[in-house]
Structure formats: structure tokens, C-alpha cells
Amino acid sequence: MNIVEILKVVVLGIVEGFTEWLPVSSTGHMILVNEIIRLRQPDSYYSVFEVVIQLGAILAVVTTFFQKLWPFARTERGGIGIVPDKFVLWVKIIVACLPAAVLGLLLDDFLDKYLYNGFVVALTLIGYGVAFLWIERRNEVSSFRILRTGELDFKTAFLIGCFQCLALIPGTSRSGSTILGAMLMGVSRTPATEFSFFLSVPVMFGASLLKLIKAGFAFNAVQWVYLIMGMVIAYVVSLYCINFLMQYIRRHDFRIFGWYRIVLGIIVLLWFAVRMLLGTA
């Protein structure tokens, strides 16, 4: 194993862990970071690496919200029973995941070929940054109708899932698109963020499994070490990031993330413009 490659994996794991849960686009950041510190691995492997290390981030959600997500509990007779409210929550999660699952399967190859590049990432970073600023300005004169995750109805859950389809475009941010969609429909910041996290479990697990199946698990020992290392780092960093965001939004809004997206998007556009002028793009 190469120490430089290991350091790159560490950086990519940290970036994944931080950006997966903040509404700033983990895929966009991973694409940009890989442009700067590209792994010396085939593109086919990196596309799998990028998605599979998200499994570590998923485990962080399961760990943090286990009590809210686990639908089983011991009965008074000592057996195992289903907790109705949590079972219904899982049905809502599955319903919300259907639109992105269908479109993701249909458009996976097209998206990989045409949209996974820095220019698209820059435009979506800026566009959704403006959207966050607009919706927070709108919320100054409007009130939320849904204040707890349990108050989400099936229609609202499905519509949030439709917004999740926007995240198929790199740079959009899966959490960003679902949180924006939820807030547009009157869901307050905390349940919007929680439900966005819950949606990530089946969506990201399915995406990771699909990538692995398509790749055929044909990795050498070093490549497996890189995958596992990236997952572990993403898991640890995600634990911190999830707790930070849940505490942050109880006292603040999402404006800072909107401005961050806009500034980063402009920097990326300028970077690509300079590369084009220098003939290195």
C-alpha cells in the first residue's frame, strides 16, 4: 500500500462524512476533491469507492437514530412485537424513496456519463444556495404546519421523495433537496432534517449495493482496504456531523449553507475558467 494513497483515502472519508449530512452536496465535494487529489485507481473503482464509503455514513444515521427507527420492541409477554408508530414511519420512508429509486435505476448510466463533472456541480451549488436563501427569507413571514416527524402524512412524505429526485444531479445535495422540499411544504427545520436523514438509509444502501453488484466485487486486497478504511472514517466523522447539525438547526436557519454553496460554486467556476484559459481542462 502507498502512504500517499492512504492519506487521500483519509481525506476523502473525512469529506464524505462532513458533507453527506450538511446540505452542501457530498457528491459534488467528492468530485471536486478527486479532481485535486485523484486516487491512483481506475475510474470504475473510484465510482464504486465514492458510493460505497457512504455505507459508513448510513451506519452513523442508524446509530444516532436507532431508538426512533427500530420498529420492534418486547411485549408484556416477553415476545417481540411491532411498534405501530415506527412501522408507519418506515412505510412513509419507503413511499418517499420510490421516486428516486425508479429514476436512479433508469438514469444511472446517463448521469455518470454526462453530469458528473465540476461544471455541473458548480451550477447546482450556486442554484440551490440561492434557493436556501430564498426559502429562509420566505420563512420570516410564514409559519410551519408540521413541527414533528410523526406529523408527516403520506402525501407530504411522497412529495419530499419527489424532491429527492433532484439530488440525482451532482452538486444538488440529497439532504439539501429533501430539506428544501419539506420546508416548502410547511415542515419545520428539525423534522425536515430528521426525515431527510431517515430517507438516506434505504436510498444510499440501495445505491451502494447496486454499484457493488455492477462492479462484480472484483477488487484486489488493497482496494478492499481502501474501501473499508474510507467507510470507517466516514462513519466516525458522520456521527459528529449529524449531532452538530441537529443542534445547530434548533437555534439557527440554513442561510450559512446557502452562502457557502454560492461562494464555493463561484470559486469552482473561476477555477475551471482559469484551467480552460491555460489549456489544462
C-alpha positions, 0 to 999 in steps of 0.5 A: 500500500502507498502512504500517499494513497492512504492519506487521500483515502483519509481525506476523502472519508473525512469529506464524505462524512462532513458533507453527506449530512450538511446540505452542501452536496457530498457528491459534488465535494467528492468530485471536486476533491478527486479532481485535486487529489485523484486516487491512483485507481481506475475510474470504475473503482473510484465510482464504486469507492465514492458510493460505497464509503457512504455505507459508513455514513448510513451506519452513523444515521442508524446509530444516532437514530436507532431508538426512533427507527427500530420498529420492534420492541418486547411485549408484556409477554416477553415476545417481540412485537411491532411498534405501530408508530415506527412501522408507519414511519418506515412505510412513509420512508419507503413511499418517499424513496420510490421516486428516486429509486425508479429514476436512479435505476433508469438514469444511472448510466446517463448521469455518470456519463454526462453530469458528473463533472465540476461544471455541473456541480458548480451550477447546482451549488450556486442554484440551490444556495440561492434557493436556501436563501430564498426559502429562509427569507420566505420563512420570516413571514410564514409559519410551519404546519408540521413541527414533528416527524410523526406529523408527516402524512403520506402525501407530504412524505411522497412529495419530499421523495419527489424532491429527492429526485433532484439530488440525482444531479451532482452538486444538488445535495440529497439532504439539501433537496429533501430539506428544501422540499419539506420546508416548502411544504410547511415542515419545520427545520428539525423534522425536515432534517430528521426525515431527510436523514431517515430517507438516506438509509434505504436510498444510499444502501440501495445505491451502494449495493447496486454499484457493488453488484455492477462492479462484480466485487472484483477488487484486489486486497488493497482496494478492499482496504481502501474501501473499508478504511474510507467507510470507517472514517466516514462513519466516525466523522458522520456521527459528529456531523449529524449531532452538530447539525441537529443542534445547530438547526434548533437555534439557527436557519440554513442561510450559512449553507446557502452562502457557502454553496454560492461562494464555493460554486463561484470559486469552482467556476473561476477555477475551471475558467482559469484551467480552460484559459491555460489549456489544462481542462 
